[in-house]
Each structure stands twice: as structure tokens, then as C-alpha cells.
Amino acid sequence: MSFNIAAATNIGTRKNVNQDNYLIKTAKTSFGDVCIAVMCDGMGGLADGEVASMKAVSALNQWFLTRFASILQSGCCDEQTLGTEMDTILSTVNAELVDYGNSKGAHVGTTATILILAGGKYYVFHVGDSRCYKSGIDCFSQITDDDSLAAQRMRNGEITPEEFLTSREKHILVQCIGVNPNMSVRKYTGDYAAGDSFLLCCDGLYNKLTADELRDAIEMQKTSAREYMETAIESLITTVISRGETDNITGLLVNVN
């Protein structure tokens, strides 16, 4: 299987700096075609959010370029091995950002949602409230769980899914990369097949869209070339801005062929 990839970002209408950073790449290997997609949203209310998100993206890009090939060649591309690798990378970035923040006298943070596609398996590693969605045949789902106070309360049965949608606590993170020394990485894995699509995005994209709108947008572009995939993301960006979104807005699409 091969992959078509696309991404688009917009600074939004309120901030002077785009604190989102992302990575999306494919490679041909002896293991077959592989793909990595990374969405990092620097914390808008925290100092130097763009520094935090770029540091995470840079570390993951370096890993993909220098370390991932040896993992594939060793035949150990599995959930346990990749989970250990991501724990190490993100823990290192977290410690560096905590130190950086302490030196600046400020909190510095970022989300990180990482998708790796290899050998018919997807692996998702996640901290924060950016999201990864998967669209398959007659199926659309949000893979990741938000690390927000509202999502935590919903999982604990303290609020309903309907109450979650309008909760102000959706924007209060219980963990991200760079703020606290202790951090845990959520891990998800599953299968993918030709015809599947994945969307990674920050909260600036999904906040003012329904799940049905996201699903329909992904479904409509599935057989498209890269430029039309980018147009699909840009159309969603235009829609959320028209609905009053002011934050940075970023989306990444991966189509499986």
C-alpha cells in the first residue's frame, strides 16, 4: 500500500504567531511504504508555545530519518518497540521543555499526536487535546482521547457527552508536554487498509465542526490527488474561521491507496 499526504495551516485571526507545528512524510523501505504524521499545538496561553511544538516535531523528524529504518530492518516494528521509542523521545522533550521553562520563568507546553503507518498497522501516540481520526469503509472514529479536564470528567461519568461539547473545561488540559516532569503517553494501535484515511488536527480545527462534518469532508476527498486534499483541509479552515474560530488552525490528511 502507498500513501497520499497533505497538510494545511492558518495562523488564525487572533495570534501574531502560529504556535502549531507539524510533520508529515512517507518513505519507501524494504518493509514497504511507511508514513509518519505529527500534530503539535503549542499552548496558546503559555509562553513560547511555538518553541515547544517545534522542539517536539524536530525530535520526531530526527527519529524518523535516523532511527526508524533500523527498527524496520530488525523486524521489531510493533506496538511495544514503538511505544518505548515514543516514550523515550517525548520524555526527553518534556524534560528539556521543563528546564527551558524554568530558565525563562514561564510554563512552555505543547500537545503531540503522532501517527505511524507501517505494514498494515497504525500506531498512534498522544499527549494533549489534538486529535487523530480514522475513516474506513462505513466507519468513522476518533482514535485519540483528549487530555482535557472535561474529557476526564466525561470518562469518569461526571458529565454526559452532550455536556462535554459545551463545557468550558474542554480547554483545560490535565497534561501536555513541557509543563510537568511527570507525563504519560497514550497509545493506540489497529489495522488499516486501502481506502482508509486519517486526519490529524488541532483543537482550532475541530472545535467548531461536528463529527459528521469532519467525516463528510474526509469521505469527499478520499480518491483525490494531493492538491485536492489540501483544498479539502483549507475548506474546513475557511469554515471554522467563518464560525468565529480565532486560534491557530492545522490539519493533516493521509489517504491509504
C-alpha positions in Angstrom: 0.0 0.0 0.0 1.1 3.6 -0.7 0.0 6.9 0.8 -1.1 10.3 -0.4 -0.4 13.1 2.1 -1.4 16.7 2.6 -1.4 19.4 5.2 -2.6 23.0 5.6 -2.3 25.5 8.4 -3.5 29.0 9.2 -2.4 31.5 11.8 -6.0 32.4 12.6 -7.3 35.9 13.4 -6.1 36.5 17.0 -2.4 35.4 17.4 0.7 37.0 16.0 2.5 33.7 15.8 1.4 30.3 14.6 2.2 28.0 17.5 1.2 24.9 15.6 3.9 22.8 14.0 3.6 19.5 12.1 5.4 16.8 10.3 4.1 14.6 7.5 6.3 12.3 5.5 6.4 9.0 3.6 9.2 6.7 2.7 9.8 3.6 0.7 11.5 0.8 2.6 12.2 -2.9 2.4 9.2 -3.2 4.8 7.0 -1.4 2.3 5.8 2.2 2.2 5.7 3.8 5.6 4.3 7.1 6.8 4.6 9.4 9.8 2.3 12.3 10.7 2.7 14.5 13.7 0.5 17.3 15.0 1.9 19.6 17.8 -0.1 22.5 19.1 2.0 24.9 21.2 0.0 26.1 24.2 -1.7 29.3 23.3 -1.9 30.6 26.8 1.7 29.7 27.6 4.9 31.5 26.6 6.9 30.3 23.6 4.4 27.7 22.5 5.9 27.7 19.0 9.3 26.8 20.6 7.7 23.8 22.4 5.9 22.5 19.4 8.9 22.9 17.1 11.2 21.1 19.5 8.8 18.1 19.6 8.4 18.0 15.8 12.2 18.3 15.3 12.9 15.4 17.7 10.4 13.2 15.9 11.6 14.1 12.5 15.2 13.2 13.5 14.0 9.9 14.8 12.1 9.1 11.6 15.2 10.0 9.5 17.8 8.2 11.6 16.2 5.5 13.8 13.1 4.2 12.2 14.8 2.4 9.3 16.9 0.3 11.7 13.7 -0.7 13.7 12.1 -1.9 10.4 15.2 -3.8 9.4 15.3 -5.5 12.8 11.8 -6.8 12.3 10.7 -5.2 15.6 8.2 -2.7 14.3 5.5 -3.4 16.8 3.4 -1.6 19.5 5.9 -2.4 22.3 9.0 -1.3 20.4 7.5 1.9 19.0 5.8 2.7 22.3 9.2 2.5 24.1 10.7 4.7 21.4 8.0 7.3 21.7 8.1 7.3 25.5 11.8 8.0 25.3 11.6 10.8 22.8 8.6 12.6 24.4 10.0 12.2 27.9 13.3 13.7 26.7 11.5 16.6 25.0 9.3 17.1 28.1 12.4 17.3 30.4 14.1 19.8 28.0 11.0 22.0 27.9 10.5 21.9 31.7 14.1 23.1 32.0 13.6 25.7 29.3 10.5 27.0 31.0 12.2 27.2 34.4 15.1 29.2 32.9 12.5 31.6 31.4 10.4 31.7 34.5 7.3 30.5 32.5 5.4 27.4 31.5 6.2 26.1 28.0 4.0 23.4 26.6 2.7 21.6 23.5 0.4 18.8 22.6 1.7 15.9 20.4 -0.3 13.4 18.3 1.8 11.0 16.3 0.6 8.6 13.7 2.9 5.9 12.2 1.7 3.6 9.4 3.7 0.5 8.5 2.9 -3.0 7.3 -0.9 -2.6 7.6 -0.8 -1.4 11.2 -1.4 2.1 12.5 0.3 3.2 15.8 -0.9 6.4 17.5 0.9 8.1 20.4 -0.8 11.0 22.1 -0.5 13.7 24.7 -2.9 16.7 25.0 -6.0 17.6 23.0 -5.0 17.5 19.4 -6.8 14.6 17.7 -6.4 11.7 15.2 -9.5 10.4 13.4 -9.8 7.4 11.1 -12.2 7.0 8.3 -12.7 3.5 6.8 -15.5 1.7 4.9 -18.7 2.6 6.7 -16.8 3.7 9.7 -15.5 7.0 11.2 -14.0 7.2 14.6 -11.9 9.4 16.8 -8.9 7.3 17.8 -7.4 9.5 20.5 -8.8 10.6 23.9 -8.5 14.2 24.9 -6.3 15.0 27.9 -8.6 17.7 29.0 -10.5 18.2 32.3 -13.8 18.0 30.5 -12.9 14.7 28.8 -11.6 13.3 32.0 -14.8 14.1 33.8 -16.8 12.6 30.9 -14.8 9.4 31.1 -15.4 9.3 34.8 -19.2 9.6 34.2 -19.4 13.1 35.9 -20.7 14.8 32.8 -22.5 13.5 29.7 -21.1 13.6 26.1 -23.6 16.4 25.4 -22.4 18.4 28.3 -18.8 17.8 27.2 -19.5 19.5 23.9 -20.3 22.8 25.6 -18.0 22.6 28.6 -15.5 25.4 29.2 -13.3 22.7 30.8 -12.6 21.3 27.3 -9.8 23.9 27.1 -8.2 23.0 30.4 -5.5 20.3 29.8 -4.7 17.8 32.5 -1.4 17.1 30.8 0.8 18.3 27.9 4.5 18.1 27.0 6.7 20.6 28.8 4.8 21.7 31.9 5.2 18.9 34.5 8.1 16.4 35.0 5.6 13.6 35.1 3.8 12.8 31.8 2.3 9.7 30.3 1.8 8.9 26.6 -1.5 7.4 25.4 -1.0 4.6 22.9 -3.4 3.1 20.3 -3.0 0.6 17.5 -5.1 -1.1 14.9 -5.2 -2.1 11.2 -5.5 0.0 8.1 -6.4 -1.0 4.5 -6.6 0.6 1.1 -9.4 3.2 1.1 -8.8 4.3 4.7 -8.0 7.9 5.6 -6.6 9.5 8.7 -7.0 13.1 9.8 -4.8 14.7 12.5 -5.7 18.2 13.7 -5.5 20.7 16.5 -8.5 21.9 18.5 -8.6 25.0 16.3 -9.9 22.9 13.5 -12.3 20.5 15.3 -13.8 22.9 17.9 -16.4 24.4 15.5 -17.1 21.3 13.4 -19.3 18.4 14.1 -18.1 14.8 13.8 -20.5 14.4 10.8 -18.9 17.5 9.1 -15.4 16.1 9.6 -16.5 12.6 8.3 -18.1 14.1 5.2 -15.1 16.2 4.4 -12.7 13.2 4.7 -15.0 11.0 2.6 -15.3 13.5 -0.2 -11.6 13.8 -0.8 -10.5 10.1 -0.4 -9.7 9.5 -4.0 -8.2 12.9 -4.6 -4.7 14.0 -5.6 -2.6 15.9 -3.1 -3.7 19.4 -4.2 -7.4 18.5 -3.8 -6.6 17.0 -0.3 -5.0 20.3 0.6 -8.1 22.1 -0.7 -10.3 19.9 1.5 -8.4 21.0 4.6 -8.3 24.6 3.6 -12.1 24.5 3.1 -12.5 23.2 6.6 -10.2 26.0 7.8 -12.3 28.6 6.0 -15.5 27.2 7.5 -14.3 27.3 11.1 -12.9 30.9 10.7 -16.3 31.9 9.4 -17.9 30.4 12.5 -15.7 32.6 14.8 -12.6 30.4 15.4 -9.6 32.7 16.2 -6.9 30.2 17.2 -4.2 28.7 15.0 -5.7 26.0 12.8 -3.9 23.0 11.3 -5.0 19.7 9.6 -3.1 16.8 8.2 -4.6 14.1 5.9 -3.3 10.7 5.0 -5.0 8.6 2.3 -4.1 4.9 2.0 -4.0 3.5 -1.5 
